[in-house]
Amino acid sequence: MLVERLDTFGAELRRVFIHIRWPVQSYVVLGFLFGAVVAKIPLSGLVVEAFISWLMLVSGLTVLNSYYDKDDVQVGGMENPPEIAISLLYGSLIMLFVSLVMAFFISHTFFYLALMVAVAYFFYSHEATRWKSNGYVAVSINALVGALTLLAAGSLGGSSLLHPALVLSAITAAFFKASVYTMMQVHQIDEDK
């Protein structure tokens, strides 16, 4: 009985892990690292903690999106998506909760940026609001996620988020994330509606 439950639990963890869409998260990783470089943030325990928090945030939001999309065909970052199950909803909520708790203890600015991303992407995905059904809103939210990812890393240095190099980099990240999103989602326009 215990072995069977552990097998089931392991299968559900694997399902959640696959729905994170690791190739897609590589853009977030690069955006965060780019923000740290632009803001000249030295590597420290705080930076690693912030990176883990942000990666959990966007991973949780990606899994939440998968849960509401119910994709069963190839989608950005997954060739053969595992069947959608309630474990995706629970897994995403756990990742989001842990991420936001971590962000709260990193800094107020970092927490508010994470919260903005979480709220915007929740409305983007949730079946009651489904902001992703409007292409302009969907591209805008993805651009916002790109910019805020870079600014979140930049916020760790304690300097102003309005520093010209950081602002220009955030705008660049926004355009990059919006263009990648557009290329990945163009084949899903009907499903997103």
PyMOL commands that place a pseudoatom at each C-alpha (Angstrom):
pseudoatom trace, name=CA, resn=MET, resi=1, chain=A, elem=C, hetatm=0, pos=[0.000, 0.000, 0.000]
pseudoatom trace, name=CA, resn=LEU, resi=2, chain=A, elem=C, hetatm=0, pos=[2.768, 2.446, 0.965]
pseudoatom trace, name=CA, resn=VAL, resi=3, chain=A, elem=C, hetatm=0, pos=[4.815, 1.574, -2.121]
pseudoatom trace, name=CA, resn=GLU, resi=4, chain=A, elem=C, hetatm=0, pos=[1.770, 2.144, -4.315]
pseudoatom trace, name=CA, resn=ARG, resi=5, chain=A, elem=C, hetatm=0, pos=[1.157, 5.564, -2.756]
pseudoatom trace, name=CA, resn=LEU, resi=6, chain=A, elem=C, hetatm=0, pos=[4.798, 6.519, -3.175]
pseudoatom trace, name=CA, resn=ASP, resi=7, chain=A, elem=C, hetatm=0, pos=[4.648, 5.478, -6.842]
pseudoatom trace, name=CA, resn=THR, resi=8, chain=A, elem=C, hetatm=0, pos=[1.528, 7.603, -7.336]
pseudoatom trace, name=CA, resn=PHE, resi=9, chain=A, elem=C, hetatm=0, pos=[3.117, 10.556, -5.547]
pseudoatom trace, name=CA, resn=GLY, resi=10, chain=A, elem=C, hetatm=0, pos=[6.259, 10.190, -7.667]
pseudoatom trace, name=CA, resn=ALA, resi=11, chain=A, elem=C, hetatm=0, pos=[4.203, 10.079, -10.867]
pseudoatom trace, name=CA, resn=GLU, resi=12, chain=A, elem=C, hetatm=0, pos=[2.375, 13.275, -9.868]
pseudoatom trace, name=CA, resn=LEU, resi=13, chain=A, elem=C, hetatm=0, pos=[5.650, 15.034, -9.023]
pseudoatom trace, name=CA, resn=ARG, resi=14, chain=A, elem=C, hetatm=0, pos=[6.988, 14.013, -12.435]
pseudoatom trace, name=CA, resn=ARG, resi=15, chain=A, elem=C, hetatm=0, pos=[3.831, 15.395, -14.093]
pseudoatom trace, name=CA, resn=VAL, resi=16, chain=A, elem=C, hetatm=0, pos=[4.291, 18.749, -12.345]
pseudoatom trace, name=CA, resn=PHE, resi=17, chain=A, elem=C, hetatm=0, pos=[8.019, 18.773, -13.145]
pseudoatom trace, name=CA, resn=ILE, resi=18, chain=A, elem=C, hetatm=0, pos=[7.373, 18.234, -16.865]
pseudoatom trace, name=CA, resn=HIS, resi=19, chain=A, elem=C, hetatm=0, pos=[4.661, 20.906, -16.981]
pseudoatom trace, name=CA, resn=ILE, resi=20, chain=A, elem=C, hetatm=0, pos=[7.173, 23.473, -15.707]
pseudoatom trace, name=CA, resn=ARG, resi=21, chain=A, elem=C, hetatm=0, pos=[8.406, 23.527, -19.331]
pseudoatom trace, name=CA, resn=TRP, resi=22, chain=A, elem=C, hetatm=0, pos=[12.104, 23.861, -18.612]
pseudoatom trace, name=CA, resn=PRO, resi=23, chain=A, elem=C, hetatm=0, pos=[13.067, 25.162, -22.082]
pseudoatom trace, name=CA, resn=VAL, resi=24, chain=A, elem=C, hetatm=0, pos=[10.699, 28.107, -21.506]
pseudoatom trace, name=CA, resn=GLN, resi=25, chain=A, elem=C, hetatm=0, pos=[12.144, 28.762, -18.043]
pseudoatom trace, name=CA, resn=SER, resi=26, chain=A, elem=C, hetatm=0, pos=[15.595, 29.181, -19.581]
pseudoatom trace, name=CA, resn=TYR, resi=27, chain=A, elem=C, hetatm=0, pos=[14.465, 32.626, -20.792]
pseudoatom trace, name=CA, resn=VAL, resi=28, chain=A, elem=C, hetatm=0, pos=[13.539, 33.575, -17.254]
pseudoatom trace, name=CA, resn=VAL, resi=29, chain=A, elem=C, hetatm=0, pos=[16.877, 32.318, -15.947]
pseudoatom trace, name=CA, resn=LEU, resi=30, chain=A, elem=C, hetatm=0, pos=[18.731, 34.390, -18.540]
pseudoatom trace, name=CA, resn=GLY, resi=31, chain=A, elem=C, hetatm=0, pos=[16.612, 37.479, -17.820]
pseudoatom trace, name=CA, resn=PHE, resi=32, chain=A, elem=C, hetatm=0, pos=[17.266, 37.217, -14.098]
pseudoatom trace, name=CA, resn=LEU, resi=33, chain=A, elem=C, hetatm=0, pos=[21.000, 36.723, -14.596]
pseudoatom trace, name=CA, resn=PHE, resi=34, chain=A, elem=C, hetatm=0, pos=[21.116, 39.591, -17.097]
pseudoatom trace, name=CA, resn=GLY, resi=35, chain=A, elem=C, hetatm=0, pos=[19.400, 41.851, -14.548]
pseudoatom trace, name=CA, resn=ALA, resi=36, chain=A, elem=C, hetatm=0, pos=[21.973, 40.934, -11.909]
pseudoatom trace, name=CA, resn=VAL, resi=37, chain=A, elem=C, hetatm=0, pos=[24.823, 41.664, -14.328]
pseudoatom trace, name=CA, resn=VAL, resi=38, chain=A, elem=C, hetatm=0, pos=[23.369, 45.023, -15.441]
pseudoatom trace, name=CA, resn=ALA, resi=39, chain=A, elem=C, hetatm=0, pos=[22.846, 46.093, -11.821]
pseudoatom trace, name=CA, resn=LYS, resi=40, chain=A, elem=C, hetatm=0, pos=[26.337, 44.792, -10.931]
pseudoatom trace, name=CA, resn=ILE, resi=41, chain=A, elem=C, hetatm=0, pos=[24.999, 42.544, -8.179]
pseudoatom trace, name=CA, resn=PRO, resi=42, chain=A, elem=C, hetatm=0, pos=[27.743, 40.287, -6.771]
pseudoatom trace, name=CA, resn=LEU, resi=43, chain=A, elem=C, hetatm=0, pos=[26.906, 36.634, -6.257]
pseudoatom trace, name=CA, resn=SER, resi=44, chain=A, elem=C, hetatm=0, pos=[25.747, 36.018, -2.700]
pseudoatom trace, name=CA, resn=GLY, resi=45, chain=A, elem=C, hetatm=0, pos=[23.420, 33.815, -0.698]
pseudoatom trace, name=CA, resn=LEU, resi=46, chain=A, elem=C, hetatm=0, pos=[20.706, 36.446, -1.075]
pseudoatom trace, name=CA, resn=VAL, resi=47, chain=A, elem=C, hetatm=0, pos=[21.027, 36.433, -4.863]
pseudoatom trace, name=CA, resn=VAL, resi=48, chain=A, elem=C, hetatm=0, pos=[20.798, 32.631, -4.958]
pseudoatom trace, name=CA, resn=GLU, resi=49, chain=A, elem=C, hetatm=0, pos=[17.743, 32.712, -2.665]
pseudoatom trace, name=CA, resn=ALA, resi=50, chain=A, elem=C, hetatm=0, pos=[16.104, 35.380, -4.840]
pseudoatom trace, name=CA, resn=PHE, resi=51, chain=A, elem=C, hetatm=0, pos=[16.867, 33.373, -7.966]
pseudoatom trace, name=CA, resn=ILE, resi=52, chain=A, elem=C, hetatm=0, pos=[15.269, 30.247, -6.476]
pseudoatom trace, name=CA, resn=SER, resi=53, chain=A, elem=C, hetatm=0, pos=[12.245, 32.274, -5.349]
pseudoatom trace, name=CA, resn=TRP, resi=54, chain=A, elem=C, hetatm=0, pos=[11.768, 33.811, -8.803]
pseudoatom trace, name=CA, resn=LEU, resi=55, chain=A, elem=C, hetatm=0, pos=[12.262, 30.511, -10.609]
pseudoatom trace, name=CA, resn=MET, resi=56, chain=A, elem=C, hetatm=0, pos=[9.671, 28.873, -8.333]
pseudoatom trace, name=CA, resn=LEU, resi=57, chain=A, elem=C, hetatm=0, pos=[7.323, 31.795, -8.984]
pseudoatom trace, name=CA, resn=VAL, resi=58, chain=A, elem=C, hetatm=0, pos=[7.408, 31.545, -12.762]
pseudoatom trace, name=CA, resn=SER, resi=59, chain=A, elem=C, hetatm=0, pos=[7.467, 27.738, -12.659]
pseudoatom trace, name=CA, resn=GLY, resi=60, chain=A, elem=C, hetatm=0, pos=[4.364, 27.721, -10.476]
pseudoatom trace, name=CA, resn=LEU, resi=61, chain=A, elem=C, hetatm=0, pos=[2.640, 30.159, -12.808]
pseudoatom trace, name=CA, resn=THR, resi=62, chain=A, elem=C, hetatm=0, pos=[3.562, 28.057, -15.847]
pseudoatom trace, name=CA, resn=VAL, resi=63, chain=A, elem=C, hetatm=0, pos=[2.123, 24.936, -14.208]
pseudoatom trace, name=CA, resn=LEU, resi=64, chain=A, elem=C, hetatm=0, pos=[-1.023, 26.884, -13.235]
pseudoatom trace, name=CA, resn=ASN, resi=65, chain=A, elem=C, hetatm=0, pos=[-1.368, 27.939, -16.872]
pseudoatom trace, name=CA, resn=SER, resi=66, chain=A, elem=C, hetatm=0, pos=[-0.996, 24.302, -17.982]
pseudoatom trace, name=CA, resn=TYR, resi=67, chain=A, elem=C, hetatm=0, pos=[-3.716, 23.273, -15.549]
pseudoatom trace, name=CA, resn=TYR, resi=68, chain=A, elem=C, hetatm=0, pos=[-6.202, 25.763, -17.009]
pseudoatom trace, name=CA, resn=ASP, resi=69, chain=A, elem=C, hetatm=0, pos=[-5.114, 25.285, -20.638]
pseudoatom trace, name=CA, resn=LYS, resi=70, chain=A, elem=C, hetatm=0, pos=[-5.605, 21.505, -20.480]
pseudoatom trace, name=CA, resn=ASP, resi=71, chain=A, elem=C, hetatm=0, pos=[-3.196, 21.107, -23.413]
pseudoatom trace, name=CA, resn=ASP, resi=72, chain=A, elem=C, hetatm=0, pos=[-2.942, 17.578, -24.767]
pseudoatom trace, name=CA, resn=VAL, resi=73, chain=A, elem=C, hetatm=0, pos=[-0.871, 18.340, -27.858]
pseudoatom trace, name=CA, resn=GLN, resi=74, chain=A, elem=C, hetatm=0, pos=[2.595, 19.837, -28.355]
pseudoatom trace, name=CA, resn=VAL, resi=75, chain=A, elem=C, hetatm=0, pos=[2.920, 23.188, -26.627]
pseudoatom trace, name=CA, resn=GLY, resi=76, chain=A, elem=C, hetatm=0, pos=[5.926, 25.461, -26.019]
pseudoatom trace, name=CA, resn=GLY, resi=77, chain=A, elem=C, hetatm=0, pos=[8.522, 23.461, -24.139]
pseudoatom trace, name=CA, resn=MET, resi=78, chain=A, elem=C, hetatm=0, pos=[6.624, 20.133, -24.165]
pseudoatom trace, name=CA, resn=GLU, resi=79, chain=A, elem=C, hetatm=0, pos=[6.275, 17.748, -27.071]
pseudoatom trace, name=CA, resn=ASN, resi=80, chain=A, elem=C, hetatm=0, pos=[3.962, 15.294, -25.319]
pseudoatom trace, name=CA, resn=PRO, resi=81, chain=A, elem=C, hetatm=0, pos=[2.305, 16.944, -22.321]
pseudoatom trace, name=CA, resn=PRO, resi=82, chain=A, elem=C, hetatm=0, pos=[1.342, 14.533, -19.554]
pseudoatom trace, name=CA, resn=GLU, resi=83, chain=A, elem=C, hetatm=0, pos=[-2.379, 14.328, -18.850]
pseudoatom trace, name=CA, resn=ILE, resi=84, chain=A, elem=C, hetatm=0, pos=[-3.759, 17.231, -16.834]
pseudoatom trace, name=CA, resn=ALA, resi=85, chain=A, elem=C, hetatm=0, pos=[-4.546, 16.327, -13.232]
pseudoatom trace, name=CA, resn=ILE, resi=86, chain=A, elem=C, hetatm=0, pos=[-5.443, 18.175, -10.038]
pseudoatom trace, name=CA, resn=SER, resi=87, chain=A, elem=C, hetatm=0, pos=[-1.829, 17.694, -8.931]
pseudoatom trace, name=CA, resn=LEU, resi=88, chain=A, elem=C, hetatm=0, pos=[-0.906, 20.509, -11.320]
pseudoatom trace, name=CA, resn=LEU, resi=89, chain=A, elem=C, hetatm=0, pos=[-3.175, 22.934, -9.479]
pseudoatom trace, name=CA, resn=TYR, resi=90, chain=A, elem=C, hetatm=0, pos=[-1.883, 21.880, -6.057]
pseudoatom trace, name=CA, resn=GLY, resi=91, chain=A, elem=C, hetatm=0, pos=[1.729, 21.816, -7.229]
pseudoatom trace, name=CA, resn=SER, resi=92, chain=A, elem=C, hetatm=0, pos=[1.471, 25.283, -8.732]
pseudoatom trace, name=CA, resn=LEU, resi=93, chain=A, elem=C, hetatm=0, pos=[-0.157, 26.735, -5.608]
pseudoatom trace, name=CA, resn=ILE, resi=94, chain=A, elem=C, hetatm=0, pos=[2.538, 25.229, -3.375]
pseudoatom trace, name=CA, resn=MET, resi=95, chain=A, elem=C, hetatm=0, pos=[5.306, 26.652, -5.589]
pseudoatom trace, name=CA, resn=LEU, resi=96, chain=A, elem=C, hetatm=0, pos=[3.641, 30.068, -5.633]
pseudoatom trace, name=CA, resn=PHE, resi=97, chain=A, elem=C, hetatm=0, pos=[3.151, 30.110, -1.865]
pseudoatom trace, name=CA, resn=VAL, resi=98, chain=A, elem=C, hetatm=0, pos=[6.750, 29.092, -1.107]
pseudoatom trace, name=CA, resn=SER, resi=99, chain=A, elem=C, hetatm=0, pos=[8.073, 31.563, -3.672]
pseudoatom trace, name=CA, resn=LEU, resi=100, chain=A, elem=C, hetatm=0, pos=[6.121, 34.498, -2.247]
pseudoatom trace, name=CA, resn=VAL, resi=101, chain=A, elem=C, hetatm=0, pos=[7.083, 33.637, 1.338]
pseudoatom trace, name=CA, resn=MET, resi=102, chain=A, elem=C, hetatm=0, pos=[10.738, 33.560, 0.274]
pseudoatom trace, name=CA, resn=ALA, resi=103, chain=A, elem=C, hetatm=0, pos=[10.311, 36.846, -1.627]
pseudoatom trace, name=CA, resn=PHE, resi=104, chain=A, elem=C, hetatm=0, pos=[8.776, 38.498, 1.435]
pseudoatom trace, name=CA, resn=PHE, resi=105, chain=A, elem=C, hetatm=0, pos=[11.977, 37.857, 3.392]
pseudoatom trace, name=CA, resn=ILE, resi=106, chain=A, elem=C, hetatm=0, pos=[14.287, 39.005, 0.587]
pseudoatom trace, name=CA, resn=SER, resi=107, chain=A, elem=C, hetatm=0, pos=[13.121, 42.627, 0.318]
pseudoatom trace, name=CA, resn=HIS, resi=108, chain=A, elem=C, hetatm=0, pos=[9.955, 44.679, 0.047]
pseudoatom trace, name=CA, resn=THR, resi=109, chain=A, elem=C, hetatm=0, pos=[10.704, 45.662, -3.549]
pseudoatom trace, name=CA, resn=PHE, resi=110, chain=A, elem=C, hetatm=0, pos=[11.460, 42.099, -4.594]
pseudoatom trace, name=CA, resn=PHE, resi=111, chain=A, elem=C, hetatm=0, pos=[8.264, 40.879, -2.914]
pseudoatom trace, name=CA, resn=TYR, resi=112, chain=A, elem=C, hetatm=0, pos=[6.082, 43.515, -4.598]
pseudoatom trace, name=CA, resn=LEU, resi=113, chain=A, elem=C, hetatm=0, pos=[7.563, 42.723, -8.019]
pseudoatom trace, name=CA, resn=ALA, resi=114, chain=A, elem=C, hetatm=0, pos=[6.925, 39.003, -7.436]
pseudoatom trace, name=CA, resn=LEU, resi=115, chain=A, elem=C, hetatm=0, pos=[3.388, 39.719, -6.267]
pseudoatom trace, name=CA, resn=MET, resi=116, chain=A, elem=C, hetatm=0, pos=[2.687, 41.837, -9.366]
pseudoatom trace, name=CA, resn=VAL, resi=117, chain=A, elem=C, hetatm=0, pos=[3.836, 38.984, -11.617]
pseudoatom trace, name=CA, resn=ALA, resi=118, chain=A, elem=C, hetatm=0, pos=[1.789, 36.438, -9.654]
pseudoatom trace, name=CA, resn=VAL, resi=119, chain=A, elem=C, hetatm=0, pos=[-1.413, 38.501, -9.800]
pseudoatom trace, name=CA, resn=ALA, resi=120, chain=A, elem=C, hetatm=0, pos=[-1.059, 39.435, -13.483]
pseudoatom trace, name=CA, resn=TYR, resi=121, chain=A, elem=C, hetatm=0, pos=[-0.287, 35.869, -14.551]
pseudoatom trace, name=CA, resn=PHE, resi=122, chain=A, elem=C, hetatm=0, pos=[-3.055, 34.431, -12.382]
pseudoatom trace, name=CA, resn=PHE, resi=123, chain=A, elem=C, hetatm=0, pos=[-5.603, 36.575, -14.229]
pseudoatom trace, name=CA, resn=TYR, resi=124, chain=A, elem=C, hetatm=0, pos=[-3.843, 35.672, -17.479]
pseudoatom trace, name=CA, resn=SER, resi=125, chain=A, elem=C, hetatm=0, pos=[-4.441, 31.948, -16.898]
pseudoatom trace, name=CA, resn=HIS, resi=126, chain=A, elem=C, hetatm=0, pos=[-7.477, 31.493, -14.671]
pseudoatom trace, name=CA, resn=GLU, resi=127, chain=A, elem=C, hetatm=0, pos=[-10.619, 30.214, -16.400]
pseudoatom trace, name=CA, resn=ALA, resi=128, chain=A, elem=C, hetatm=0, pos=[-12.771, 32.955, -14.824]
pseudoatom trace, name=CA, resn=THR, resi=129, chain=A, elem=C, hetatm=0, pos=[-10.715, 35.803, -16.316]
pseudoatom trace, name=CA, resn=ARG, resi=130, chain=A, elem=C, hetatm=0, pos=[-8.634, 34.182, -19.116]
pseudoatom trace, name=CA, resn=TRP, resi=131, chain=A, elem=C, hetatm=0, pos=[-6.748, 37.353, -20.063]
pseudoatom trace, name=CA, resn=LYS, resi=132, chain=A, elem=C, hetatm=0, pos=[-4.658, 35.255, -22.415]
pseudoatom trace, name=CA, resn=SER, resi=133, chain=A, elem=C, hetatm=0, pos=[-7.673, 35.009, -24.735]
pseudoatom trace, name=CA, resn=ASN, resi=134, chain=A, elem=C, hetatm=0, pos=[-6.952, 38.588, -25.825]
pseudoatom trace, name=CA, resn=GLY, resi=135, chain=A, elem=C, hetatm=0, pos=[-3.728, 38.515, -27.844]
pseudoatom trace, name=CA, resn=TYR, resi=136, chain=A, elem=C, hetatm=0, pos=[-2.744, 42.099, -27.007]
pseudoatom trace, name=CA, resn=VAL, resi=137, chain=A, elem=C, hetatm=0, pos=[-3.210, 41.545, -23.278]
pseudoatom trace, name=CA, resn=ALA, resi=138, chain=A, elem=C, hetatm=0, pos=[-1.373, 38.209, -23.440]
pseudoatom trace, name=CA, resn=VAL, resi=139, chain=A, elem=C, hetatm=0, pos=[1.644, 39.737, -25.179]
pseudoatom trace, name=CA, resn=SER, resi=140, chain=A, elem=C, hetatm=0, pos=[1.604, 42.683, -22.755]
pseudoatom trace, name=CA, resn=ILE, resi=141, chain=A, elem=C, hetatm=0, pos=[1.553, 40.445, -19.686]
pseudoatom trace, name=CA, resn=ASN, resi=142, chain=A, elem=C, hetatm=0, pos=[4.429, 38.379, -21.033]
pseudoatom trace, name=CA, resn=ALA, resi=143, chain=A, elem=C, hetatm=0, pos=[6.361, 41.576, -21.737]
pseudoatom trace, name=CA, resn=LEU, resi=144, chain=A, elem=C, hetatm=0, pos=[5.641, 42.678, -18.162]
pseudoatom trace, name=CA, resn=VAL, resi=145, chain=A, elem=C, hetatm=0, pos=[6.971, 39.375, -16.824]
pseudoatom trace, name=CA, resn=GLY, resi=146, chain=A, elem=C, hetatm=0, pos=[10.163, 39.861, -18.850]
pseudoatom trace, name=CA, resn=ALA, resi=147, chain=A, elem=C, hetatm=0, pos=[10.692, 43.396, -17.558]
pseudoatom trace, name=CA, resn=LEU, resi=148, chain=A, elem=C, hetatm=0, pos=[9.851, 42.575, -13.952]
pseudoatom trace, name=CA, resn=THR, resi=149, chain=A, elem=C, hetatm=0, pos=[12.162, 39.550, -13.977]
pseudoatom trace, name=CA, resn=LEU, resi=150, chain=A, elem=C, hetatm=0, pos=[15.059, 41.788, -14.885]
pseudoatom trace, name=CA, resn=LEU, resi=151, chain=A, elem=C, hetatm=0, pos=[14.009, 44.464, -12.373]
pseudoatom trace, name=CA, resn=ALA, resi=152, chain=A, elem=C, hetatm=0, pos=[13.611, 41.869, -9.615]
pseudoatom trace, name=CA, resn=ALA, resi=153, chain=A, elem=C, hetatm=0, pos=[17.244, 40.859, -10.017]
pseudoatom trace, name=CA, resn=GLY, resi=154, chain=A, elem=C, hetatm=0, pos=[18.257, 44.507, -10.254]
pseudoatom trace, name=CA, resn=SER, resi=155, chain=A, elem=C, hetatm=0, pos=[16.396, 45.312, -7.039]
pseudoatom trace, name=CA, resn=LEU, resi=156, chain=A, elem=C, hetatm=0, pos=[18.805, 43.179, -5.032]
pseudoatom trace, name=CA, resn=GLY, resi=157, chain=A, elem=C, hetatm=0, pos=[21.512, 45.818, -5.211]
pseudoatom trace, name=CA, resn=GLY, resi=158, chain=A, elem=C, hetatm=0, pos=[19.617, 48.440, -3.281]
pseudoatom trace, name=CA, resn=SER, resi=159, chain=A, elem=C, hetatm=0, pos=[19.989, 51.047, -6.021]
pseudoatom trace, name=CA, resn=SER, resi=160, chain=A, elem=C, hetatm=0, pos=[17.130, 52.712, -7.850]
pseudoatom trace, name=CA, resn=LEU, resi=161, chain=A, elem=C, hetatm=0, pos=[15.116, 50.676, -10.315]
pseudoatom trace, name=CA, resn=LEU, resi=162, chain=A, elem=C, hetatm=0, pos=[14.978, 53.851, -12.390]
pseudoatom trace, name=CA, resn=HIS, resi=163, chain=A, elem=C, hetatm=0, pos=[18.675, 53.737, -13.220]
pseudoatom trace, name=CA, resn=PRO, resi=164, chain=A, elem=C, hetatm=0, pos=[18.857, 54.308, -17.019]
pseudoatom trace, name=CA, resn=ALA, resi=165, chain=A, elem=C, hetatm=0, pos=[20.805, 51.097, -17.726]
pseudoatom trace, name=CA, resn=LEU, resi=166, chain=A, elem=C, hetatm=0, pos=[18.305, 49.043, -15.721]
pseudoatom trace, name=CA, resn=VAL, resi=167, chain=A, elem=C, hetatm=0, pos=[15.284, 50.696, -17.346]
pseudoatom trace, name=CA, resn=LEU, resi=168, chain=A, elem=C, hetatm=0, pos=[16.699, 50.193, -20.850]
pseudoatom trace, name=CA, resn=SER, resi=169, chain=A, elem=C, hetatm=0, pos=[17.532, 46.571, -20.033]
pseudoatom trace, name=CA, resn=ALA, resi=170, chain=A, elem=C, hetatm=0, pos=[14.024, 45.990, -18.653]
pseudoatom trace, name=CA, resn=ILE, resi=171, chain=A, elem=C, hetatm=0, pos=[12.498, 47.381, -21.844]
pseudoatom trace, name=CA, resn=THR, resi=172, chain=A, elem=C, hetatm=0, pos=[14.770, 45.100, -23.889]
pseudoatom trace, name=CA, resn=ALA, resi=173, chain=A, elem=C, hetatm=0, pos=[13.763, 42.101, -21.753]
pseudoatom trace, name=CA, resn=ALA, resi=174, chain=A, elem=C, hetatm=0, pos=[10.092, 43.009, -22.211]
pseudoatom trace, name=CA, resn=PHE, resi=175, chain=A, elem=C, hetatm=0, pos=[10.411, 43.052, -25.995]
pseudoatom trace, name=CA, resn=PHE, resi=176, chain=A, elem=C, hetatm=0, pos=[12.409, 39.823, -25.981]
pseudoatom trace, name=CA, resn=LYS, resi=177, chain=A, elem=C, hetatm=0, pos=[9.876, 37.972, -23.792]
pseudoatom trace, name=CA, resn=ALA, resi=178, chain=A, elem=C, hetatm=0, pos=[6.954, 39.311, -25.850]
pseudoatom trace, name=CA, resn=SER, resi=179, chain=A, elem=C, hetatm=0, pos=[8.561, 38.199, -29.107]
pseudoatom trace, name=CA, resn=VAL, resi=180, chain=A, elem=C, hetatm=0, pos=[9.385, 34.724, -27.789]
pseudoatom trace, name=CA, resn=TYR, resi=181, chain=A, elem=C, hetatm=0, pos=[5.835, 34.390, -26.449]
pseudoatom trace, name=CA, resn=THR, resi=182, chain=A, elem=C, hetatm=0, pos=[4.389, 35.422, -29.810]
pseudoatom trace, name=CA, resn=MET, resi=183, chain=A, elem=C, hetatm=0, pos=[6.489, 32.872, -31.689]
pseudoatom trace, name=CA, resn=MET, resi=184, chain=A, elem=C, hetatm=0, pos=[5.540, 30.085, -29.269]
pseudoatom trace, name=CA, resn=GLN, resi=185, chain=A, elem=C, hetatm=0, pos=[1.826, 30.845, -29.082]
pseudoatom trace, name=CA, resn=VAL, resi=186, chain=A, elem=C, hetatm=0, pos=[0.878, 31.773, -32.625]
pseudoatom trace, name=CA, resn=HIS, resi=187, chain=A, elem=C, hetatm=0, pos=[-0.316, 28.208, -33.307]
pseudoatom trace, name=CA, resn=GLN, resi=188, chain=A, elem=C, hetatm=0, pos=[-2.540, 28.258, -30.195]
pseudoatom trace, name=CA, resn=ILE, resi=189, chain=A, elem=C, hetatm=0, pos=[-4.653, 31.333, -30.877]
pseudoatom trace, name=CA, resn=ASP, resi=190, chain=A, elem=C, hetatm=0, pos=[-7.918, 29.390, -31.133]
pseudoatom trace, name=CA, resn=GLU, resi=191, chain=A, elem=C, hetatm=0, pos=[-7.233, 27.287, -28.022]
pseudoatom trace, name=CA, resn=ASP, resi=192, chain=A, elem=C, hetatm=0, pos=[-6.374, 30.346, -25.919]
pseudoatom trace, name=CA, resn=LYS, resi=193, chain=A, elem=C, hetatm=0, pos=[-9.745, 31.869, -26.691]
for i in range(1, 193): cmd.bond("trace and resi %d" % i, "trace and resi %d" % (i + 1))
show_as sticks, trace
zoom trace
